[in-house]
């Protein structure tokens, strides 16, 4: 099956943008299947009698543990077999088990479905990163990866709008079916449209023989990643950034409803458009800026998220203070614009800093660290702080949870500054750009 790696696509600009566009649609469904847990958190909590800690576990830890764990073996397969087949199978799996969430009658059943959604989604992003890197040359890779990363804000937006409106009309269980089952059809479309590109075909000049070197053993790639100062610094900085981003992404709808007075319909009608529009601008803008500014100074890959998270701090204070949901929504827009601006630059660093045969594994390792810290820690951390503060503050305990994110933001800023210092000294990254 390794013959699949030698088929080079005769890809013009139109086709490669078609490919990245389709992969972005798949990623949109991927993230929509995650975001719906946040949108439906309040009706699920009331129906199943769950605590905030349990909601944080469902939206983060139970999903993240299997999403990150399965990502490594799936990436190992993707570096050796057809990535398109693996991605299509993964899309079908996570879509089916998103739908089964609507059948759950207790925490355990819902947790099992979320675990299997996470296991399926492990086969989505790492192969996509590598595939895009074989369609876009290094100097345009940040833009290609940013286009793919638009799936995060678009999926978040549709998860809120579609999930919320279906839940208002038919109940939260039907909403899971509405966002899950179309992904099965999308998996089939992917198989028909996307061609497997030649690995390293766009890196021959910069990397020479390394561009087509066979994929090394998994443990060797993991060891190389963890001993590469730049990659490790970038991964840790991303994990801390995701800790803040995923915490707010899960808890924004409950905050707007429980504390600020919005209804599920109002959240669906307004919040979804806010996080979608701002997220698209921030995600694509970060990738575009990284491509433009990194030619002047590679440290811009890390300086962009430093600026973004510095601006997030006053917005977080405003969100906590806001007396109405309408005003709170204005403050939500700021971190929604800025909190994803670390992702596309980080992906470009990782994909440019390793040989083509290691890109899927390197992407999976980045996601392992990012999601274990961010998705696994952020939502449950905020939920646990809220539960601990509830005896004193009641429903306003969520505000205490949000305030607890401020020190994490400061640590994330410092981590990105450390990463910038390492990026400046990375010789391989300098040669690739």
Backbone torsions as a table, in degrees:
resi	resn	phi	psi	omega
1	UNK	NA	-10.4	-179.5
2	UNK	-67.1	-14.1	177.5
3	UNK	-58.9	-21.5	-179.8
4	UNK	-61.9	-23.6	-176.3
5	UNK	-79.6	-7.8	-176.0
6	UNK	-103.0	0.0	-179.4
7	UNK	-84.7	111.1	-178.1
8	UNK	-92.6	129.1	177.0
9	UNK	-76.5	138.6	173.2
10	UNK	-87.1	77.1	-168.1
11	UNK	-99.3	114.9	168.6
12	UNK	-81.5	178.3	-178.6
13	UNK	-60.5	-38.4	-178.4
14	UNK	-62.8	-44.4	-177.2
15	UNK	-69.2	-41.1	-178.5
16	UNK	-65.8	-33.2	175.7
17	UNK	-73.6	-30.1	172.6
18	UNK	-62.9	-43.7	179.9
19	UNK	-62.6	-51.4	-177.4
20	UNK	-66.0	-30.4	176.1
21	UNK	-66.2	-43.2	178.6
22	UNK	-66.6	-41.1	177.5
23	UNK	-63.2	-34.9	176.9
24	UNK	-66.7	-36.1	176.0
25	UNK	-64.4	-43.2	177.1
26	UNK	-60.6	-43.2	179.5
27	UNK	-66.5	-31.9	175.7
28	UNK	-61.1	-45.4	177.2
29	UNK	-66.7	-36.6	176.3
30	UNK	-56.5	-49.9	-176.5
31	UNK	-77.3	-29.7	175.8
32	UNK	-62.0	-38.0	178.8
33	UNK	-66.5	-25.6	175.4
34	UNK	-81.9	-45.7	-172.4
35	UNK	-65.2	-25.9	-176.9
36	UNK	-62.6	-27.2	176.6
37	UNK	-63.4	-37.1	177.6
38	UNK	-68.9	-45.2	-178.5
39	UNK	-60.3	-40.2	-174.7
40	UNK	-97.3	11.5	-175.1
41	UNK	-57.9	-44.3	-176.5
42	UNK	-67.9	-50.0	176.9
43	UNK	-63.0	-34.6	177.0
44	UNK	-66.5	-43.6	179.9
45	UNK	-58.6	-45.1	-178.3
46	UNK	-71.1	-39.5	-177.3
47	UNK	-70.1	-42.1	-176.0
48	UNK	-99.3	-2.1	177.4
49	UNK	66.3	49.3	-174.4
50	UNK	-100.3	153.5	173.9
51	UNK	-85.9	169.3	176.2
52	UNK	-65.0	-34.6	177.6
53	UNK	-62.9	-42.3	178.6
54	UNK	-64.5	-41.1	177.5
55	UNK	-63.1	-41.0	177.9
56	UNK	-62.7	-37.2	177.6
57	UNK	-66.7	-43.1	-179.8
58	UNK	-65.4	-40.1	-177.7
59	UNK	-82.0	-14.3	-176.1
60	UNK	-132.8	-73.4	-166.2
61	UNK	-63.5	-49.6	-177.1
62	UNK	-62.7	-36.2	177.2
63	UNK	-71.4	-46.8	-171.8
64	UNK	-66.5	-37.9	-177.3
65	UNK	-58.3	-44.5	-178.0
66	UNK	-84.3	-31.5	176.3
67	UNK	-62.0	-44.6	-179.1
68	UNK	-75.2	-40.0	-176.7
69	UNK	-66.4	-45.2	-178.8
70	UNK	-72.3	-19.9	-177.5
71	UNK	-62.1	-34.6	-177.1
72	UNK	-68.6	-53.6	178.8
73	UNK	-64.3	-34.1	177.3
74	UNK	-65.1	-39.8	177.3
75	UNK	-64.5	-38.4	177.2
76	UNK	-59.4	-44.0	176.8
77	UNK	-64.0	-39.9	-176.0
78	UNK	-67.6	-27.5	177.0
79	UNK	-77.4	-4.3	-176.6
80	UNK	-124.5	-22.2	-177.1
81	UNK	-127.5	-177.9	-176.5
82	UNK	-65.2	116.8	-178.5
83	UNK	-66.8	-35.3	-177.8
84	UNK	-63.1	-42.0	178.8
85	UNK	-62.0	-44.2	-178.6
86	UNK	-64.3	-42.3	-179.3
87	UNK	-66.2	-39.6	179.0
88	UNK	-65.8	-43.1	177.3
89	UNK	-61.4	-42.4	179.8
90	UNK	-62.4	-42.3	179.4
91	UNK	-60.0	-43.5	177.9
92	UNK	-62.7	-41.3	-178.0
93	UNK	-65.7	-50.7	-176.5
94	UNK	-67.5	-29.7	179.6
95	UNK	-68.1	-43.2	-179.8
96	UNK	-62.6	-44.1	-176.1
97	UNK	-79.1	-19.3	168.0
98	UNK	-63.2	-43.3	179.1
99	UNK	-62.4	-37.8	-178.0
100	UNK	-68.9	-16.6	174.3
101	UNK	-58.2	-30.4	179.6
102	UNK	-69.8	-10.5	179.0
103	UNK	-94.6	-7.9	-173.5
104	UNK	-69.1	141.7	177.8
105	UNK	-118.7	-1.5	177.7
106	UNK	-155.4	175.4	-177.1
107	UNK	-59.4	-44.5	-175.1
108	UNK	-61.6	-46.6	-179.9
109	UNK	-63.4	-41.3	179.3
110	UNK	-67.6	-38.3	178.6
111	UNK	-63.5	-40.7	179.3
112	UNK	-62.8	-43.1	178.2
113	UNK	-63.5	-41.3	179.7
114	UNK	-66.5	-35.3	176.6
115	UNK	-60.2	-45.2	-177.9
116	UNK	-72.1	-31.3	171.9
117	UNK	-61.4	-44.9	179.1
118	UNK	-62.3	-41.3	178.6
119	UNK	-62.0	-39.4	178.4
120	UNK	-69.1	-43.5	-176.7
121	UNK	-68.4	-14.7	176.0
122	UNK	-60.9	-24.9	-179.1
123	UNK	-92.4	12.3	-177.7
124	UNK	-93.6	-65.6	-168.7
125	UNK	-75.1	-48.2	-176.7
126	UNK	-56.3	-46.1	175.6
127	UNK	-63.4	-32.7	179.5
128	UNK	-66.5	-41.9	177.9
129	UNK	-56.5	-47.7	-177.9
130	UNK	-66.0	-40.0	-179.7
131	UNK	-62.2	-46.4	179.9
132	UNK	-62.6	-36.6	179.4
133	UNK	-67.3	-18.9	175.3
134	UNK	-94.2	-1.7	173.5
135	UNK	-109.0	-21.2	-177.9
136	UNK	-121.3	129.4	177.2
137	UNK	-68.1	165.8	-173.0
138	UNK	-55.3	-39.0	-175.4
139	UNK	-71.6	-16.1	178.7
140	UNK	-115.3	5.8	-172.1
141	UNK	-67.3	-35.1	178.2
142	UNK	-61.3	-40.3	178.5
143	UNK	-67.1	-44.8	178.7
144	UNK	-61.0	-44.0	179.3
145	UNK	-70.1	-31.3	176.1
146	UNK	-67.3	-40.6	176.5
147	UNK	-59.8	-44.5	177.0
148	UNK	-61.7	-41.2	-176.9
149	UNK	-69.2	-10.0	174.0
150	UNK	-61.1	-17.2	175.5
151	UNK	-58.8	-27.1	-179.9
152	UNK	-66.2	-58.3	179.7
153	UNK	-68.4	-36.4	-179.7
154	UNK	-67.8	-41.4	177.1
155	UNK	-65.7	-38.4	176.9
156	UNK	-62.4	-43.6	-179.5
157	UNK	-63.0	-49.7	-177.6
158	UNK	-68.7	-32.4	176.3
159	UNK	-61.4	-37.7	178.0
160	UNK	-74.2	-50.6	-173.9
161	UNK	-68.6	-55.0	-177.6
162	UNK	-68.6	-48.4	-179.5
163	UNK	-60.6	-43.3	-179.2
164	UNK	-65.6	-45.0	-177.2
165	UNK	-68.0	-40.2	177.5
166	UNK	-65.6	-39.9	-179.9
167	UNK	-65.3	-39.9	178.2
168	UNK	-62.4	-40.8	-175.9
169	UNK	-81.9	-38.3	-170.1
170	UNK	-128.2	-6.2	-178.8
171	UNK	104.3	158.1	-173.6
172	UNK	-67.1	-26.8	-178.3
173	UNK	-68.3	-42.3	179.5
174	UNK	-64.9	-32.0	-179.5
175	UNK	-60.2	-37.1	178.3
176	UNK	-64.2	-38.2	177.5
177	UNK	-67.0	-38.7	-176.0
178	UNK	-64.8	-36.4	-178.4
179	UNK	-93.0	-18.1	-176.1
180	UNK	-86.6	-50.0	-169.8
181	UNK	-65.9	-33.3	178.1
182	UNK	-60.5	-21.9	179.3
183	UNK	-64.7	-25.3	177.9
184	UNK	-65.1	-42.4	177.4
185	UNK	-65.6	-39.7	-180.0
186	UNK	-62.2	-35.5	178.0
187	UNK	-61.5	-40.1	178.6
188	UNK	-67.7	-40.4	178.3
189	UNK	-61.4	-39.4	179.4
190	UNK	-59.5	-42.7	180.0
191	UNK	-62.4	-33.4	-177.0
192	UNK	-80.8	-28.1	-169.8
193	UNK	-101.5	-42.2	-169.1
194	UNK	-88.5	124.9	175.6
195	UNK	-93.5	145.9	178.4
196	UNK	-75.9	118.5	-178.5
197	UNK	-83.3	164.3	175.4
198	UNK	-71.1	126.1	-178.9
199	UNK	-67.7	126.1	177.6
200	UNK	76.8	9.2	-176.8
201	UNK	-62.7	-24.8	180.0
202	UNK	-98.0	5.3	-176.2
203	UNK	-117.3	10.8	-172.3
204	UNK	-61.9	-40.1	-176.8
205	UNK	-69.8	-45.1	-175.6
206	UNK	-73.7	-36.6	-171.2
207	UNK	-108.0	-12.3	179.4
208	UNK	60.9	-130.8	-177.2
209	UNK	-63.1	-28.7	179.8
210	UNK	-61.9	-23.2	-177.4
211	UNK	-62.6	-27.3	-177.6
212	UNK	-120.7	17.2	178.1
213	UNK	-63.6	139.5	178.8
214	UNK	-64.2	155.3	-179.7
215	UNK	-64.6	126.1	179.0
216	UNK	-74.7	171.0	178.0
217	UNK	-57.2	149.2	-174.8
218	UNK	-57.8	-43.6	-177.7
219	UNK	-64.4	-32.1	177.7
220	UNK	-67.3	-41.9	179.0
221	UNK	-65.2	-43.2	178.9
222	UNK	-61.4	-44.5	178.7
223	UNK	-62.1	-41.2	179.1
224	UNK	-64.0	-39.6	179.9
225	UNK	-64.8	-49.0	-174.3
226	UNK	-71.4	-20.4	177.9
227	UNK	-98.0	-1.6	175.6
228	UNK	-89.6	111.2	-173.2
229	UNK	-58.4	-41.8	-178.8
230	UNK	-62.9	-49.8	-177.4
231	UNK	-63.4	-41.1	-178.9
232	UNK	-67.4	-42.1	178.4
233	UNK	-63.0	-43.4	178.9
234	UNK	-62.9	-42.9	-178.3
235	UNK	-64.3	-43.4	179.7
236	UNK	-66.4	-41.8	177.5
237	UNK	-61.8	-40.5	177.4
238	UNK	-64.5	-41.0	179.2
239	UNK	-60.4	-43.7	178.4
240	UNK	-67.2	-37.3	176.6
241	UNK	-63.9	-44.0	-179.8
242	UNK	-67.9	-31.3	176.1
243	UNK	-54.0	-46.8	179.3
244	UNK	-71.0	-47.6	-175.6
245	UNK	-62.8	-46.4	-178.4
246	UNK	-70.8	-33.9	177.1
247	UNK	-60.8	-47.2	-179.2
248	UNK	-70.2	-37.2	-178.6
249	UNK	-62.5	-39.9	179.3
250	UNK	-73.4	-40.3	-169.1
251	UNK	-96.7	-7.1	177.9
252	UNK	-58.2	-49.4	178.5
253	UNK	-60.7	-46.7	175.4
254	UNK	-59.8	-36.9	178.3
255	UNK	-63.0	-47.2	-179.3
256	UNK	-63.3	-36.1	-178.4
257	UNK	-83.2	-49.7	-172.1
258	UNK	-76.5	-38.3	-173.3
259	UNK	-103.4	-41.6	-172.7
260	UNK	-94.5	-8.1	171.6
261	UNK	93.7	10.0	178.5
262	UNK	-78.7	155.0	172.8
263	UNK	-94.1	167.2	177.3
264	UNK	-60.4	-38.0	178.8
265	UNK	-64.5	-41.5	179.4
266	UNK	-67.1	-38.5	175.7
267	UNK	-62.4	-44.3	179.2
268	UNK	-62.8	-41.4	-174.9
269	UNK	-74.9	-30.8	-171.9
270	UNK	-118.1	-47.7	-175.1
271	UNK	-61.6	-41.1	-179.0
272	UNK	-57.9	-44.0	-179.7
273	UNK	-67.6	-34.6	179.8
274	UNK	-64.5	-51.8	-177.0
275	UNK	-71.0	-28.8	178.0
276	UNK	-70.2	-52.1	-177.4
277	UNK	-64.5	-48.1	180.0
278	UNK	-67.5	-37.5	-179.4
279	UNK	-65.6	-39.5	177.7
280	UNK	-61.7	-46.7	-179.1
281	UNK	-63.1	-46.8	-177.4
282	UNK	-66.6	-43.7	-176.7
283	UNK	-67.5	-50.5	179.7
284	UNK	-68.1	-39.8	-179.3
285	UNK	-60.4	-38.2	179.8
286	UNK	-65.6	-42.9	178.2
287	UNK	-66.0	-42.1	179.1
288	UNK	-64.2	-44.6	178.6
289	UNK	-63.7	-39.8	179.9
290	UNK	-61.1	-42.9	177.6
291	UNK	-63.4	-40.4	-176.8
292	UNK	-74.2	-44.7	-171.7
293	UNK	-85.7	-26.0	-176.1
294	UNK	-65.8	-22.7	177.8
295	UNK	-69.7	-25.5	177.0
296	UNK	-85.0	-42.2	-179.4
297	UNK	-157.4	119.6	-176.4
298	UNK	-61.6	-21.2	-178.2
299	UNK	-65.8	-13.6	176.9
300	UNK	-62.7	-23.7	175.1
301	UNK	-56.3	-33.0	179.2
302	UNK	-102.1	-28.1	-179.6
303	UNK	-66.7	-32.0	179.3
304	UNK	-58.5	-52.4	177.0
305	UNK	-66.7	-27.4	175.7
306	UNK	-59.9	-48.2	179.1
307	UNK	-63.6	-42.6	-177.7
308	UNK	-61.0	-47.3	-176.7
309	UNK	-75.6	-26.0	173.4
310	UNK	-63.6	-40.4	178.5
311	UNK	-73.2	-20.7	179.7
312	UNK	-69.3	-31.1	-174.7
313	UNK	-58.3	-51.9	178.4
314	UNK	-65.3	-30.5	177.9
315	UNK	-66.9	-37.6	176.8
316	UNK	-61.5	-42.5	177.4
317	UNK	-61.7	-42.5	178.1
318	UNK	-63.6	-38.6	178.8
319	UNK	-63.5	-41.7	179.2
320	UNK	-65.7	-39.5	-176.4
321	UNK	-75.5	-33.1	-168.8
322	UNK	-49.3	125.8	-177.1
323	UNK	-81.6	-17.2	-179.1
324	UNK	-128.1	160.7	-179.9
325	UNK	-69.4	-30.7	179.6
326	UNK	-65.0	-44.0	178.8
327	UNK	-69.7	-38.1	177.5
328	UNK	-60.2	-36.8	-179.3
329	UNK	-64.4	-34.9	176.7
330	UNK	-64.1	-40.0	178.7
331	UNK	-73.9	-31.1	175.0
332	UNK	-61.0	-33.2	-176.7
333	UNK	-60.8	-30.6	-176.7
334	UNK	-68.7	-56.3	175.7
335	UNK	-64.5	-29.7	176.5
336	UNK	-62.4	-34.0	176.8
337	UNK	-73.6	-36.7	-167.2
338	UNK	-101.3	-25.8	-168.2
339	UNK	-71.3	-15.8	177.3
340	UNK	-98.9	5.4	-173.0
341	UNK	-76.7	-3.2	174.2
342	UNK	-83.8	-23.0	-164.0
343	UNK	-72.2	-56.7	-176.9
344	UNK	-61.2	-44.2	176.0
345	UNK	-60.4	-40.2	179.5
346	UNK	-65.0	-42.0	178.7
347	UNK	-61.9	-40.4	178.8
348	UNK	-64.0	-41.3	177.9
349	UNK	-59.0	-49.5	-176.3
350	UNK	-65.6	-44.6	-177.5
351	UNK	-68.7	-31.4	179.4
352	UNK	-81.5	-21.6	-171.8
353	UNK	-93.0	-2.9	180.0
354	UNK	-127.7	156.5	176.5
355	UNK	-65.0	155.3	-178.2
356	UNK	-53.2	-37.6	-178.5
357	UNK	-68.5	-8.8	-179.7
358	UNK	-113.1	1.2	-170.1
359	UNK	-67.0	-41.3	-179.9
360	UNK	-65.1	-44.3	178.6
361	UNK	-64.4	-42.3	179.4
362	UNK	-62.3	-41.9	176.6
363	UNK	-62.8	-38.6	179.4
364	UNK	-68.3	-37.9	178.5
365	UNK	-66.3	-42.0	175.6
366	UNK	-57.6	-47.6	-179.8
367	UNK	-65.6	-34.6	178.1
368	UNK	-58.7	-50.4	-179.1
369	UNK	-68.8	-45.3	-178.5
370	UNK	-58.5	-49.2	-174.3
371	UNK	-79.8	-30.7	177.5
372	UNK	-65.0	-43.4	177.5
373	UNK	-75.0	-49.8	-171.6
374	UNK	-78.4	-63.9	-177.9
375	UNK	-70.6	-37.3	179.6
376	UNK	-73.3	-30.5	-175.3
377	UNK	-101.8	-42.6	-172.1
378	UNK	-58.6	-57.4	-177.1
379	UNK	-62.0	-42.8	-178.1
380	UNK	-72.9	-31.5	175.8
381	UNK	-61.6	-50.5	-179.3
382	UNK	-63.7	-40.2	178.9
383	UNK	-64.6	-39.6	179.8
384	UNK	-67.5	-42.6	176.5
385	UNK	-60.1	-40.8	178.3
386	UNK	-61.9	-43.8	178.8
387	UNK	-63.3	-40.2	179.9
388	UNK	-66.8	-33.0	-178.7
389	UNK	-87.0	-9.8	-173.4
390	UNK	-61.7	-40.4	179.6
391	UNK	-57.1	-30.8	-178.7
392	UNK	-94.1	-37.0	-171.1
393	UNK	-110.2	-7.0	-179.2
394	UNK	63.7	-139.2	-179.4
395	UNK	-63.5	-22.8	179.1
396	UNK	-74.6	1.2	177.4
397	UNK	-62.2	-23.9	176.3
398	UNK	-61.0	-31.0	178.5
399	UNK	-65.5	-34.9	176.3
400	UNK	-64.7	-41.2	176.7
401	UNK	-59.5	-42.9	178.7
402	UNK	-64.9	-40.1	179.0
403	UNK	-62.3	-30.8	-178.7
404	UNK	-69.8	-11.0	177.7
405	UNK	-78.8	-19.5	-175.9
406	UNK	-58.9	-46.6	177.5
407	UNK	-62.1	-33.1	179.0
408	UNK	-66.6	-38.6	178.0
409	UNK	-61.9	-42.2	178.6
410	UNK	-62.4	-42.4	178.7
411	UNK	-65.3	-38.5	178.4
412	UNK	-62.7	-40.4	178.5
413	UNK	-61.0	-45.7	178.5
414	UNK	-61.6	-41.6	-179.6
415	UNK	-62.4	-39.7	178.2
416	UNK	-68.0	-34.1	176.6
417	UNK	-66.4	-39.1	175.1
418	UNK	-63.2	-42.3	178.1
419	UNK	-61.7	-38.8	179.0
420	UNK	-60.2	-40.7	178.8
421	UNK	-62.8	-40.8	179.8
422	UNK	-71.0	-39.3	178.5
423	UNK	-59.1	-37.9	-178.2
424	UNK	-63.2	-26.9	-176.0
425	UNK	-101.7	1.3	-174.7
426	UNK	-81.7	110.6	-175.4
427	UNK	-71.5	-40.1	-179.7
428	UNK	-64.0	-40.9	178.4
429	UNK	-63.6	-38.4	178.1
430	UNK	-62.2	-37.8	-179.0
431	UNK	-72.4	-29.8	-175.9
432	UNK	-78.9	-28.5	-173.4
433	UNK	-84.9	NA	NA
